Amino acid sequence: MLKAVLAGVVGYAVGVVVVALAAPLYTRLRLVSPIRPDRWGRRSVPLCGGVGLLCGLACGLLFAPTAKAVGVVVVAAALFLLGTIDDAKGGLKPSQKLGISLLLVAPLIPTGIYVNICFPYLGVVLSLLWFAGMAHAMNLLDNMDGVASGVGAVSALGLCVAALGWGEVEVGVMSAALCGAALAVLLFNFPPARVFLGDAGALPLGATLAALSVWATWREASGVLVSVLFPLLVLGIPLLDTLFVTTTRPLRGSRPFRGGRDHIAHRLAAVGLSPRLVLLLFLGASAVATAGAVLARKNILWLLFCFLVVVSAGGVLAALLARYGQGGMRLRHIIKQKTAFLVAVFDVPLFGAAFLLAYLVRFGMTIPAVYHKTVAVALPVVVAAKIAAFLLGGAYEEALSLRRFVRCCALGTLVAIAALTLAMRFADLSRLAFAADFAFCFLFCGAIRLLLRRFAYDD
């Protein structure tokens, strides 16, 4: 614990000093952000956040001089160089940067930091995609003052707390150093920013967080869901923003990785929020998702519930924000046409969340371990049964009455019970939990329909 605190403090102090010294040097060398119509900034700012981040992260080696920690810093340095070249000269296409990043993150695997799922055949591929993908997801998130550095600091803090709780001291130390370094950058990157991360900062920040999230959960490989869901929750905000822009841009006829003022942060600003308030909302959302992951990390069903809720809430909020900002009218028209499809997509995680919450409420918010396997096996059966019941009952028709919707929810619960009786003879399942499941399904799915229907028809 003391090592982690010291690493965070030293990482912060070094980061502040390095950024303060580098800012005038970067300005003289003209390593500043260009003023472009497809970017948020309207003035040139030195792109020296990355050098402060890297130096602060490297301070973690003073307290955790292990091969894995060295590998993380080396990969971060390599991505820093790649980002610096692109910041200085430009010209690299997103596909080229992604391809080079896949090569640069590869040294993490020989150190023992990899996704331990069907390793090496599938694990190597998943590892490379996760490390390089998160590097570029963080780069996409770096679209407004303070967002990437702030979210990175929150995620790193969550990883530090979880790692120390799992007994992974080295991961906790490196996460603390990264958190301190990110906070140092945030000091200068807070709106109105005096310094930007640039590619040289965003790429190593994302890859380092991805590597630390895998390193922190490798002992939990016996529970594959923990090693998958925990990193996805902690790093959910950059993943959500990446999924949002790469989905909506093709719908508007634009290339998915072409820059633009169409990220979630830009759409929040288009609603009328100030850059500082947008940053605070991102920090709050990241803190909620990270706290859920940290608190639920030892209970797989709670962790799965948190994941399903975050996926549902994030998806719905993104859909509601799509109408504002760049290309908003086009997206609004598409969503009007595809409202039923969107409702069906959001129903899937909500069916699972309702079933899990019903069992949590039934057993006083802590499901006994003896029921874990039963609930995990029953969950996909319940979701599939409800999807079938909603399709047959007409829950996705445009003119959906309250009476029909209640019948669909009841039919979904009855079909789920019948399917579980046939598949498992309803062994170790609670009848009271299914009564609660009906109520939660009605509330969750009904709320989604009200929100999206109002969005679709409110002119």
VOPAGU-2260 file (C-alpha; in pm, 1 decimal, decimal comma):
REM VOPAGU-2260
SITE   aa  ch    i         X         Y         Z
SITE  MET   A    0       0,0       0,0       0,0
SITE  LEU   A    1     276,2     244,8      95,5
SITE  LYS   A    2     467,0     166,2    -224,8
SITE  ALA   A    3     159,1     243,4    -432,2
SITE  VAL   A    4     103,0     575,6    -255,4
SITE  LEU   A    5     466,2     674,9    -301,4
SITE  ALA   A    6     459,2     571,3    -667,8
SITE  GLY   A    7     149,1     784,5    -724,4
SITE  VAL   A    8     297,9    1088,9    -551,9
SITE  VAL   A    9     632,8    1060,9    -730,1
SITE  GLY   A   10     461,0     996,1   -1064,8
SITE  TYR   A   11     249,2    1308,2   -1016,5
SITE  ALA   A   12     540,6    1528,7    -910,1
SITE  VAL   A   13     764,9    1415,3   -1194,4
SITE  GLY   A   14     482,2    1450,7   -1444,5
SITE  VAL   A   15     409,2    1809,0   -1336,4
SITE  VAL   A   16     775,6    1912,8   -1358,2
SITE  VAL   A   17     833,0    1746,1   -1695,6
SITE  VAL   A   18     518,4    1891,8   -1856,1
SITE  ALA   A   19     596,0    2240,5   -1721,6
SITE  LEU   A   20     948,9    2225,4   -1863,2
SITE  ALA   A   21     847,8    2064,4   -2192,3
SITE  ALA   A   22     565,6    2306,5   -2280,9
SITE  PRO   A   23     787,2    2600,4   -2390,7
SITE  LEU   A   24    1027,2    2363,2   -2566,5
SITE  TYR   A   25     745,7    2200,4   -2765,9
SITE  THR   A   26     615,4    2546,4   -2855,9
SITE  ARG   A   27     956,0    2651,9   -2991,7
SITE  LEU   A   28     982,0    2326,7   -3187,9
SITE  ARG   A   29     629,3    2386,6   -3320,3
SITE  LEU   A   30     506,2    2057,0   -3180,4
SITE  VAL   A   31     164,8    2209,5   -3127,2
SITE  SER   A   32    -189,1    2111,5   -3220,3
SITE  PRO   A   33    -296,1    2235,0   -3563,8
SITE  ILE   A   34    -615,0    2440,0   -3590,1
SITE  ARG   A   35    -856,4    2234,2   -3799,1
SITE  PRO   A   36   -1231,7    2262,2   -3855,8
SITE  ASP   A   37   -1285,3    1896,1   -3763,6
SITE  ARG   A   38   -1118,1    1936,5   -3422,6
SITE  TRP   A   39   -1252,1    2089,2   -3101,0
SITE  GLY   A   40    -957,8    2317,9   -3020,2
SITE  ARG   A   41    -951,0    2666,3   -3168,5
SITE  ARG   A   42    -593,1    2753,1   -3072,6
SITE  SER   A   43    -252,0    2591,7   -3098,8
SITE  VAL   A   44    -145,6    2413,6   -2779,2
SITE  PRO   A   45     180,4    2223,0   -2714,3
SITE  LEU   A   46     142,2    1844,4   -2746,4
SITE  CYS   A   47     369,4    1761,0   -2454,7
SITE  GLY   A   48     128,6    1573,5   -2228,4
SITE  GLY   A   49     270,3    1242,4   -2347,0
SITE  VAL   A   50     625,3    1307,4   -2228,8
SITE  GLY   A   51     501,3    1391,7   -1878,5
SITE  LEU   A   52     279,8    1083,3   -1875,7
SITE  LEU   A   53     565,6     854,7   -1981,0
SITE  CYS   A   54     811,5     996,4   -1728,1
SITE  GLY   A   55     556,2     969,9   -1448,0
SITE  LEU   A   56     476,2     611,4   -1542,8
SITE  ALA   A   57     846,1     521,3   -1551,7
SITE  CYS   A   58     870,7     627,6   -1186,5
SITE  GLY   A   59     675,6     314,9   -1101,7
SITE  LEU   A   60     988,9     113,3   -1183,2
SITE  LEU   A   61    1153,5     262,4    -874,4
SITE  PHE   A   62     904,3      69,5    -660,2
SITE  ALA   A   63     829,7    -232,6    -882,4
SITE  PRO   A   64    1142,0    -320,2   -1087,2
SITE  THR   A   65    1000,7    -638,2   -1241,1
SITE  ALA   A   66    1018,1    -773,3   -1596,1
SITE  LYS   A   67     648,5    -713,7   -1651,8
SITE  ALA   A   68     671,0    -352,9   -1531,5
SITE  VAL   A   69     970,7    -289,8   -1755,6
SITE  GLY   A   70     779,7    -440,1   -2047,6
SITE  VAL   A   71     485,3    -206,1   -1985,0
SITE  VAL   A   72     712,1     100,8   -1978,6
SITE  VAL   A   73     905,0      -9,7   -2289,4
SITE  VAL   A   74     583,9     -58,3   -2486,8
SITE  ALA   A   75     453,1     277,9   -2363,1
SITE  ALA   A   76     778,6     441,5   -2477,5
SITE  ALA   A   77     751,1     279,5   -2821,5
SITE  LEU   A   78     394,7     406,0   -2862,8
SITE  PHE   A   79     506,4     747,4   -2738,3
SITE  LEU   A   80     761,5     759,9   -3021,9
SITE  LEU   A   81     499,0     652,0   -3275,3
SITE  GLY   A   82     262,6     920,5   -3148,9
SITE  THR   A   83     533,7    1186,0   -3148,9
SITE  ILE   A   84     617,5    1111,6   -3512,4
SITE  ASP   A   85     252,2    1143,2   -3608,0
SITE  ASP   A   86     207,9    1460,0   -3400,3
SITE  ALA   A   87     514,0    1618,2   -3563,4
SITE  LYS   A   88     472,2    1512,4   -3924,6
SITE  GLY   A   89     126,0    1363,0   -3961,5
SITE  GLY   A   90      47,4    1163,4   -4270,5
SITE  LEU   A   91      -5,0     827,3   -4099,6
SITE  LYS   A   92    -342,7     675,8   -4178,5
SITE  PRO   A   93    -542,8     523,0   -3890,5
SITE  SER   A   94    -497,1     176,8   -4042,3
SITE  GLN   A   95    -120,2     229,6   -4059,1
SITE  LYS   A   96    -102,5     345,1   -3696,9
SITE  LEU   A   97    -311,1      46,9   -3588,7
SITE  GLY   A   98     -87,2    -195,2   -3778,6
SITE  ILE   A   99     229,7     -46,6   -3628,4
SITE  SER   A  100      69,0     -47,8   -3282,6
SITE  LEU   A  101      -5,7    -419,5   -3311,6
SITE  LEU   A  102     365,9    -478,4   -3361,5
SITE  LEU   A  103     474,1    -241,1   -3084,3
SITE  VAL   A  104     251,6    -400,4   -2816,3
SITE  ALA   A  105     366,8    -754,3   -2899,3
SITE  PRO   A  106     661,1    -748,5   -2646,5
SITE  LEU   A  107     406,2    -753,5   -2363,4
SITE  ILE   A  108     318,2   -1116,7   -2435,4
SITE  PRO   A  109     665,6   -1269,4   -2367,3
SITE  THR   A  110     671,2   -1089,7   -2030,6
SITE  GLY   A  111     357,4   -1281,4   -1927,5
SITE  ILE   A  112      96,3   -1010,2   -1980,7
SITE  TYR   A  113    -164,7   -1164,0   -2206,7
SITE  VAL   A  114    -530,4   -1262,7   -2220,4
SITE  ASN   A  115    -535,0   -1614,8   -2080,3
SITE  ILE   A  116    -815,9   -1751,5   -2297,3
SITE  CYS   A  117    -723,1   -2049,5   -2519,0
SITE  PHE   A  118    -362,6   -1931,6   -2504,9
SITE  PRO   A  119    -161,7   -1917,1   -2724,6
SITE  TYR   A  120    -389,8   -1970,6   -3024,8
SITE  LEU   A  121    -672,3   -1731,5   -2938,9
SITE  GLY   A  122    -503,4   -1560,4   -2644,3
SITE  VAL   A  123    -228,7   -1397,9   -2852,4
SITE  VAL   A  124    -476,9   -1251,8   -3100,9
SITE  LEU   A  125    -707,3   -1123,6   -2826,4
SITE  SER   A  126    -411,5    -973,6   -2639,3
SITE  LEU   A  127    -279,1    -782,0   -2938,6
SITE  LEU   A  128    -623,7    -656,1   -3031,5
SITE  TRP   A  129    -698,5    -551,8   -2673,1
SITE  PHE   A  130    -369,9    -364,8   -2619,9
SITE  ALA   A  131    -360,0    -190,5   -2957,7
SITE  GLY   A  132    -737,8    -140,4   -2968,3
SITE  MET   A  133    -744,3      34,2   -2630,6
SITE  ALA   A  134    -452,5     254,8   -2737,0
SITE  HIS   A  135    -658,0     382,5   -3028,5
SITE  ALA   A  136    -981,7     396,2   -2827,7
SITE  MET   A  137    -810,2     633,2   -2584,3
SITE  ASN   A  138    -676,5     830,5   -2879,6
SITE  LEU   A  139   -1032,0     871,2   -3008,8
SITE  LEU   A  140   -1150,2     973,6   -2660,5
SITE  ASP   A  141    -889,3    1250,5   -2656,4
SITE  ASN   A  142   -1127,2    1485,8   -2837,2
SITE  MET   A  143   -1196,8    1751,9   -2573,8
SITE  ASP   A  144    -994,9    1918,2   -2299,0
SITE  GLY   A  145    -921,2    1685,1   -2007,3
SITE  VAL   A  146   -1146,5    1395,4   -2107,4
SITE  ALA   A  147    -882,0    1132,8   -2193,3
SITE  SER   A  148    -640,9    1225,2   -1913,6
SITE  GLY   A  149    -923,2    1246,7   -1657,5
SITE  VAL   A  150   -1085,6     916,5   -1754,0
SITE  GLY   A  151    -739,2     757,1   -1766,2
SITE  ALA   A  152    -664,1     874,5   -1411,8
SITE  VAL   A  153    -994,0     735,7   -1278,8
SITE  SER   A  154    -942,3     400,7   -1452,2
SITE  ALA   A  155    -584,7     375,9   -1325,8
SITE  LEU   A  156    -700,1     446,7    -970,1
SITE  GLY   A  157    -960,7     171,7    -996,1
SITE  LEU   A  158    -701,8     -72,7   -1125,8
SITE  CYS   A  159    -471,9      20,4    -837,8
SITE  VAL   A  160    -737,4     -47,0    -573,2
SITE  ALA   A  161    -848,3    -374,6    -733,5
SITE  ALA   A  162    -492,2    -498,7    -785,2
SITE  LEU   A  163    -395,9    -431,9    -424,5
SITE  GLY   A  164    -712,8    -613,0    -315,1
SITE  TRP   A  165    -609,4    -913,4    -524,9
SITE  GLY   A  166    -257,0    -905,1    -380,8
SITE  GLU   A  167     -98,8    -787,8    -708,5
SITE  VAL   A  168     128,5    -526,8    -552,4
SITE  GLU   A  169     335,9    -462,9    -866,7
SITE  VAL   A  170      22,3    -390,4   -1070,4
SITE  GLY   A  171    -102,6    -161,4    -795,7
SITE  VAL   A  172     226,3      29,9    -793,5
SITE  MET   A  173     235,2      76,6   -1171,9
SITE  SER   A  174    -133,5     174,4   -1176,0
SITE  ALA   A  175     -70,6     430,5    -902,0
SITE  ALA   A  176     223,1     575,8   -1095,9
SITE  LEU   A  177       5,8     598,8   -1408,0
SITE  CYS   A  178    -274,3     760,3   -1209,2
SITE  GLY   A  179     -33,9    1021,4   -1070,3
SITE  ALA   A  180     109,6    1089,9   -1415,7
SITE  ALA   A  181    -238,2    1124,3   -1569,2
SITE  LEU   A  182    -342,2    1365,2   -1293,2
SITE  ALA   A  183     -29,3    1568,8   -1364,0
SITE  VAL   A  184    -130,6    1598,0   -1728,2
SITE  LEU   A  185    -489,0    1678,6   -1625,6
SITE  LEU   A  186    -355,4    1973,2   -1424,8
SITE  PHE   A  187    -245,7    2132,6   -1754,0
SITE  ASN   A  188    -516,0    1970,5   -1968,8
SITE  PHE   A  189    -811,1    2093,4   -1760,9
SITE  PRO   A  190   -1037,8    2325,4   -1965,4
SITE  PRO   A  191    -920,0    2559,9   -2105,3
SITE  ALA   A  192    -622,1    2333,8   -2180,4
SITE  ARG   A  193    -266,4    2466,3   -2179,6
SITE  VAL   A  194    -131,1    2128,2   -2292,8
SITE  PHE   A  195    -271,2    1843,3   -2501,7
SITE  LEU   A  196    -195,6    1473,0   -2474,8
SITE  GLY   A  197    -169,6    1428,9   -2848,9
SITE  ASP   A  198    -114,4    1087,1   -3004,0
SITE  ALA   A  199     212,4    1069,6   -2808,8
SITE  GLY   A  200      15,7    1064,2   -2484,4
SITE  ALA   A  201    -315,7     901,0   -2572,3
SITE  LEU   A  202    -166,5     591,6   -2738,4
SITE  PRO   A  203      59,2     488,5   -2445,2
SITE  LEU   A  204    -212,3     580,2   -2192,8
SITE  GLY   A  205    -466,3     345,4   -2352,7
SITE  ALA   A  206    -221,5      59,7   -2409,1
SITE  THR   A  207     -83,8      84,0   -2054,2
SITE  LEU   A  208    -432,4      74,0   -1902,3
SITE  ALA   A  209    -516,3    -228,0   -2116,5
SITE  ALA   A  210    -196,0    -406,5   -2014,2
SITE  LEU   A  211    -245,4    -331,8   -1643,3
SITE  SER   A  212    -608,7    -449,6   -1656,9
SITE  VAL   A  213    -497,6    -785,7   -1797,5
SITE  TRP   A  214    -204,0    -811,8   -1556,8
SITE  ALA   A  215    -433,5    -737,9   -1261,5
SITE  THR   A  216    -679,6   -1015,6   -1347,1
SITE  TRP   A  217    -449,4   -1295,4   -1466,6
SITE  ARG   A  218    -484,1   -1485,7   -1139,5
SITE  GLU   A  219    -858,9   -1480,0   -1194,4
SITE  ALA   A  220    -826,3   -1675,2   -1519,2
SITE  SER   A  221   -1016,0   -1966,8   -1361,8
SITE  GLY   A  222   -1315,4   -1735,6   -1382,3
SITE  VAL   A  223   -1302,7   -1623,8   -1744,1
SITE  LEU   A  224   -1588,7   -1379,3   -1692,3
SITE  VAL   A  225   -1388,3   -1189,3   -1428,5
SITE  SER   A  226   -1085,7   -1157,1   -1654,6
SITE  VAL   A  227   -1312,7   -1029,2   -1934,1
SITE  LEU   A  228   -1578,7    -819,9   -1759,8
SITE  PHE   A  229   -1354,0    -636,5   -1514,6
SITE  PRO   A  230   -1132,6    -470,9   -1781,5
SITE  LEU   A  231   -1437,0    -394,3   -1997,7
SITE  LEU   A  232   -1605,9    -212,7   -1708,2
SITE  VAL   A  233   -1299,5     -20,0   -1595,1
SITE  LEU   A  234   -1229,0      94,9   -1951,4
SITE  GLY   A  235   -1592,1     116,1   -2057,2
SITE  ILE   A  236   -1600,3     490,0   -2131,3
SITE  PRO   A  237   -1337,2     496,9   -2409,5
SITE  LEU   A  238   -1485,8     177,2   -2551,3
SITE  LEU   A  239   -1835,3     329,6   -2555,9
SITE  ASP   A  240   -1715,6     645,8   -2731,5
SITE  THR   A  241   -1521,7     440,9   -2987,6
SITE  LEU   A  242   -1821,8     217,3   -3056,2
SITE  PHE   A  243   -2044,9     524,2   -3086,8
SITE  VAL   A  244   -1838,5     707,3   -3349,7
SITE  THR   A  245   -1742,7     397,0   -3547,2
SITE  THR   A  246   -2111,8     303,6   -3567,6
SITE  THR   A  247   -2267,2     643,4   -3637,4
SITE  ARG   A  248   -2011,7     765,9   -3890,7
SITE  PRO   A  249   -2083,9     495,9   -4151,0
SITE  LEU   A  250   -2456,2     559,3   -4099,0
SITE  ARG   A  251   -2392,3     921,8   -4198,7
SITE  GLY   A  252   -2179,9     816,5   -4496,6
SITE  SER   A  253   -1847,3     903,3   -4333,8
SITE  ARG   A  254   -1540,0     689,5   -4271,5
SITE  PRO   A  255   -1538,5     538,4   -3919,9
SITE  PHE   A  256   -1187,3     654,0   -3822,8
SITE  ARG   A  257   -1194,9     996,6   -3983,1
SITE  GLY   A  258   -1172,5    1278,4   -3730,2
SITE  GLY   A  259   -1472,5    1491,9   -3653,3
SITE  ARG   A  260   -1667,4    1686,3   -3392,0
SITE  ASP   A  261   -1915,6    1402,1   -3349,7
SITE  HIS   A  262   -1801,3    1225,9   -3032,9
SITE  ILE   A  263   -2020,6    1193,5   -2725,3
SITE  ALA   A  264   -1837,5    1484,1   -2560,6
SITE  HIS   A  265   -1909,7    1709,2   -2860,2
SITE  ARG   A  266   -2276,7    1615,0   -2854,3
SITE  LEU   A  267   -2298,6    1696,2   -2484,1
SITE  ALA   A  268   -2146,1    2035,5   -2566,3
SITE  ALA   A  269   -2403,5    2076,4   -2845,7
SITE  VAL   A  270   -2677,1    2031,7   -2584,4
SITE  GLY   A  271   -2537,3    2342,3   -2414,6
SITE  LEU   A  272   -2296,8    2205,2   -2152,2
SITE  SER   A  273   -1966,1    2379,6   -2092,2
SITE  PRO   A  274   -1638,5    2190,7   -2152,7
SITE  ARG   A  275   -1578,8    2174,6   -1777,4
SITE  LEU   A  276   -1921,4    2026,3   -1711,9
SITE  VAL   A  277   -1870,6    1776,0   -1995,1
SITE  LEU   A  278   -1541,5    1671,9   -1833,5
SITE  LEU   A  279   -1706,8    1633,2   -1492,9
SITE  LEU   A  280   -1980,5    1415,1   -1645,2
SITE  PHE   A  281   -1719,5    1191,2   -1806,9
SITE  LEU   A  282   -1527,1    1166,1   -1480,8
SITE  GLY   A  283   -1847,2    1081,1   -1294,3
SITE  ALA   A  284   -1951,4     814,7   -1546,6
SITE  SER   A  285   -1604,2     661,8   -1542,5
SITE  ALA   A  286   -1599,4     667,4   -1162,1
SITE  VAL   A  287   -1937,8     489,4   -1141,9
SITE  ALA   A  288   -1837,1     216,0   -1388,5
SITE  THR   A  289   -1495,1     171,0   -1227,0
SITE  ALA   A  290   -1636,9     165,7    -873,6
SITE  GLY   A  291   -1891,5     -97,0    -979,9
SITE  ALA   A  292   -1613,7    -312,7   -1122,0
SITE  VAL   A  293   -1394,6    -274,7    -813,7
SITE  LEU   A  294   -1671,6    -339,9    -560,6
SITE  ALA   A  295   -1813,9    -637,7    -752,2
SITE  ARG   A  296   -1482,4    -794,0    -856,6
SITE  LYS   A  297   -1514,3   -1084,8    -609,3
SITE  ASN   A  298   -1876,4   -1166,5    -695,2
SITE  ILE   A  299   -1920,9   -1276,5   -1054,7
SITE  LEU   A  300   -2298,3   -1224,2   -1058,7
SITE  TRP   A  301   -2272,5    -870,3    -924,1
SITE  LEU   A  302   -1996,8    -801,5   -1178,1
SITE  LEU   A  303   -2214,6    -932,3   -1460,3
SITE  PHE   A  304   -2509,5    -725,3   -1337,1
SITE  CYS   A  305   -2296,8    -407,8   -1330,7
SITE  PHE   A  306   -2171,8    -481,5   -1681,3
SITE  LEU   A  307   -2523,0    -530,5   -1821,2
SITE  VAL   A  308   -2649,4    -211,0   -1656,6
SITE  VAL   A  309   -2354,9      -4,8   -1784,6
SITE  VAL   A  310   -2397,5    -144,1   -2136,9
SITE  SER   A  311   -2770,6     -65,3   -2135,5
SITE  ALA   A  312   -2738,5     281,7   -1981,7
SITE  GLY   A  313   -2444,3     378,9   -2200,4
SITE  GLY   A  314   -2613,3     259,9   -2516,8
SITE  VAL   A  315   -2940,3     439,1   -2444,0
SITE  LEU   A  316   -2770,2     766,1   -2349,8
SITE  ALA   A  317   -2558,3     751,4   -2664,5
SITE  ALA   A  318   -2869,9     695,3   -2875,9
SITE  LEU   A  319   -3045,3     989,2   -2710,3
SITE  LEU   A  320   -2745,7    1218,1   -2770,3
SITE  ALA   A  321   -2709,0    1120,5   -3136,2
SITE  ARG   A  322   -2963,7    1382,4   -3241,4
SITE  TYR   A  323   -2738,7    1669,6   -3130,0
SITE  GLY   A  324   -2428,0    1806,2   -3298,2
SITE  GLN   A  325   -2261,2    1701,9   -3622,8
SITE  GLY   A  326   -2486,1    1485,2   -3840,8
SITE  GLY   A  327   -2759,1    1487,5   -3576,3
SITE  MET   A  328   -3050,9    1530,9   -3817,1
SITE  ARG   A  329   -2938,4    1238,3   -4031,2
SITE  LEU   A  330   -2895,9    1013,5   -3726,9
SITE  ARG   A  331   -3231,4    1122,1   -3587,8
SITE  HIS   A  332   -3399,8    1016,8   -3912,2
SITE  ILE   A  333   -3224,6     677,0   -3905,6
SITE  ILE   A  334   -3318,2     614,4   -3541,7
SITE  LYS   A  335   -3680,0     702,2   -3618,2
SITE  GLN   A  336   -3680,7     427,5   -3878,2
SITE  LYS   A  337   -3493,4     176,7   -3660,0
SITE  THR   A  338   -3652,1     241,4   -3320,8
SITE  ALA   A  339   -3795,2    -111,0   -3292,2
SITE  PHE   A  340   -3457,3    -261,8   -3375,4
SITE  LEU   A  341   -3280,7     -45,3   -3114,5
SITE  VAL   A  342   -3539,0    -139,4   -2850,8
SITE  ALA   A  343   -3480,1    -507,8   -2924,9
SITE  VAL   A  344   -3103,6    -462,5   -2894,9
SITE  PHE   A  345   -3133,4    -288,1   -2558,5
SITE  ASP   A  346   -3383,4    -547,1   -2432,9
SITE  VAL   A  347   -3118,8    -822,4   -2439,3
SITE  PRO   A  348   -2890,5    -684,2   -2161,7
SITE  LEU   A  349   -3195,2    -558,6   -1970,9
SITE  PHE   A  350   -3349,5    -907,7   -1963,4
SITE  GLY   A  351   -3026,9   -1033,4   -1806,6
SITE  ALA   A  352   -3001,8    -740,9   -1563,7
SITE  ALA   A  353   -3364,1    -789,1   -1449,3
SITE  PHE   A  354   -3309,4   -1160,7   -1382,6
SITE  LEU   A  355   -2986,2   -1102,6   -1188,8
SITE  LEU   A  356   -3132,6    -816,6    -985,7
SITE  ALA   A  357   -3435,0   -1032,8    -901,1
SITE  TYR   A  358   -3207,3   -1297,6    -750,7
SITE  LEU   A  359   -2997,8   -1035,9    -570,5
SITE  VAL   A  360   -3310,4    -886,9    -412,1
SITE  ARG   A  361   -3446,4   -1233,5    -329,3
SITE  PHE   A  362   -3134,8   -1322,0    -130,4
SITE  GLY   A  363   -3066,2    -987,0      35,6
SITE  MET   A  364   -2832,4    -854,5    -236,1
SITE  THR   A  365   -2586,7   -1142,6    -187,0
SITE  ILE   A  366   -2661,4   -1458,4    -382,6
SITE  PRO   A  367   -2530,6   -1766,2    -195,5
SITE  ALA   A  368   -2242,1   -1937,2    -372,1
SITE  VAL   A  369   -2447,8   -2255,4    -408,4
SITE  TYR   A  370   -2677,4   -2071,1    -651,7
SITE  HIS   A  371   -2403,0   -1913,0    -865,6
SITE  LYS   A  372   -2375,9   -2197,8   -1114,6
SITE  THR   A  373   -2752,4   -2241,5   -1135,1
SITE  VAL   A  374   -2813,8   -1872,9   -1203,3
SITE  ALA   A  375   -2529,9   -1857,9   -1456,6
SITE  VAL   A  376   -2673,6   -2154,8   -1647,2
SITE  ALA   A  377   -3030,5   -2022,6   -1626,8
SITE  LEU   A  378   -2940,5   -1668,9   -1744,0
SITE  PRO   A  379   -2904,1   -1736,1   -2120,1
SITE  VAL   A  380   -3216,4   -1955,2   -2113,4
SITE  VAL   A  381   -3417,3   -1674,2   -1953,3
SITE  VAL   A  382   -3288,5   -1414,4   -2201,7
SITE  ALA   A  383   -3363,0   -1635,9   -2502,7
SITE  ALA   A  384   -3709,7   -1720,3   -2370,7
SITE  LYS   A  385   -3797,5   -1355,0   -2318,7
SITE  ILE   A  386   -3674,1   -1255,7   -2663,9
SITE  ALA   A  387   -3898,2   -1522,2   -2817,4
SITE  ALA   A  388   -4194,6   -1418,6   -2601,6
SITE  PHE   A  389   -4154,0   -1049,4   -2686,7
SITE  LEU   A  390   -4130,2   -1126,7   -3058,7
SITE  LEU   A  391   -4437,3   -1349,8   -3053,0
SITE  GLY   A  392   -4632,7   -1114,5   -2828,2
SITE  GLY   A  393   -4580,4    -807,5   -3047,0
SITE  ALA   A  394   -4365,9    -610,3   -2801,7
SITE  TYR   A  395   -4176,3    -449,0   -3092,0
SITE  GLU   A  396   -4477,0    -316,7   -3280,2
SITE  GLU   A  397   -4505,3      59,3   -3322,4
SITE  ALA   A  398   -4852,2      87,5   -3163,4
SITE  LEU   A  399   -4777,9     -93,4   -2838,3
SITE  SER   A  400   -5041,7     -56,2   -2566,5
SITE  LEU   A  401   -4969,1     -86,2   -2195,1
SITE  ARG   A  402   -5192,2    -393,8   -2170,4
SITE  ARG   A  403   -5005,1    -573,4   -2448,4
SITE  PHE   A  404   -4670,1    -484,2   -2298,4
SITE  VAL   A  405   -4773,5    -624,3   -1958,4
SITE  ARG   A  406   -4887,9    -943,7   -2131,5
SITE  CYS   A  407   -4552,7    -968,7   -2310,9
SITE  CYS   A  408   -4361,8    -934,2   -1982,6
SITE  ALA   A  409   -4581,7   -1196,4   -1817,1
SITE  LEU   A  410   -4547,9   -1425,6   -2117,5
SITE  GLY   A  411   -4170,9   -1383,7   -2108,1
SITE  THR   A  412   -4156,8   -1491,7   -1743,6
SITE  LEU   A  413   -4387,0   -1789,0   -1802,4
SITE  VAL   A  414   -4193,1   -1905,0   -2108,9
SITE  ALA   A  415   -3867,1   -1873,5   -1911,8
SITE  ILE   A  416   -4011,5   -2084,6   -1628,7
SITE  ALA   A  417   -4135,0   -2345,7   -1875,5
SITE  ALA   A  418   -3798,5   -2359,6   -2054,1
SITE  LEU   A  419   -3608,3   -2393,7   -1725,2
SITE  THR   A  420   -3848,8   -2665,1   -1608,1
SITE  LEU   A  421   -3779,6   -2864,3   -1922,4
SITE  ALA   A  422   -3404,2   -2801,4   -1919,2
SITE  MET   A  423   -3329,5   -2814,8   -1546,4
SITE  ARG   A  424   -3653,8   -2935,2   -1385,1
SITE  PHE   A  425   -3653,2   -2594,8   -1211,4
SITE  ALA   A  426   -3393,9   -2730,9    -965,8
SITE  ASP   A  427   -3246,8   -2478,4    -718,2
SITE  LEU   A  428   -3449,1   -2193,7    -870,2
SITE  SER   A  429   -3662,8   -1950,5    -673,0
SITE  ARG   A  430   -4028,5   -1882,5    -756,3
SITE  LEU   A  431   -4016,7   -1551,3    -568,6
SITE  ALA   A  432   -3719,5   -1444,8    -779,2
SITE  PHE   A  433   -3925,7   -1491,8   -1095,9
SITE  ALA   A  434   -4202,4   -1272,3    -954,6
SITE  ALA   A  435   -3944,5   -1000,0    -897,5
SITE  ASP   A  436   -3798,3   -1069,1   -1241,7
SITE  PHE   A  437   -4135,9    -991,1   -1400,7
SITE  ALA   A  438   -4152,8    -657,0   -1215,3
SITE  PHE   A  439   -3797,1    -553,3   -1302,5
SITE  CYS   A  440   -3840,2    -659,0   -1665,0
SITE  PHE   A  441   -4153,2    -443,5   -1688,2
SITE  LEU   A  442   -3978,1    -143,0   -1532,5
SITE  PHE   A  443   -3650,4    -165,3   -1726,3
SITE  CYS   A  444   -3790,3    -248,5   -2068,8
SITE  GLY   A  445   -4081,7      -8,0   -2024,7
SITE  ALA   A  446   -3846,1     279,1   -1941,7
SITE  ILE   A  447   -3637,2     209,6   -2253,0
SITE  ARG   A  448   -3947,3     216,5   -2470,6
SITE  LEU   A  449   -4067,6     544,5   -2325,7
SITE  LEU   A  450   -3727,2     709,5   -2374,8
SITE  LEU   A  451   -3667,5     592,1   -2729,5
SITE  ARG   A  452   -4026,3     643,2   -2844,8
SITE  ARG   A  453   -4019,1     999,1   -2714,9
SITE  PHE   A  454   -3684,9    1053,1   -2884,4
SITE  ALA   A  455   -3821,4     917,1   -3212,4
SITE  TYR   A  456   -4144,6    1114,8   -3223,6
SITE  ASP   A  457   -4070,1    1432,2   -3025,7
SITE  ASP   A  458   -4006,0    1700,7   -3286,1
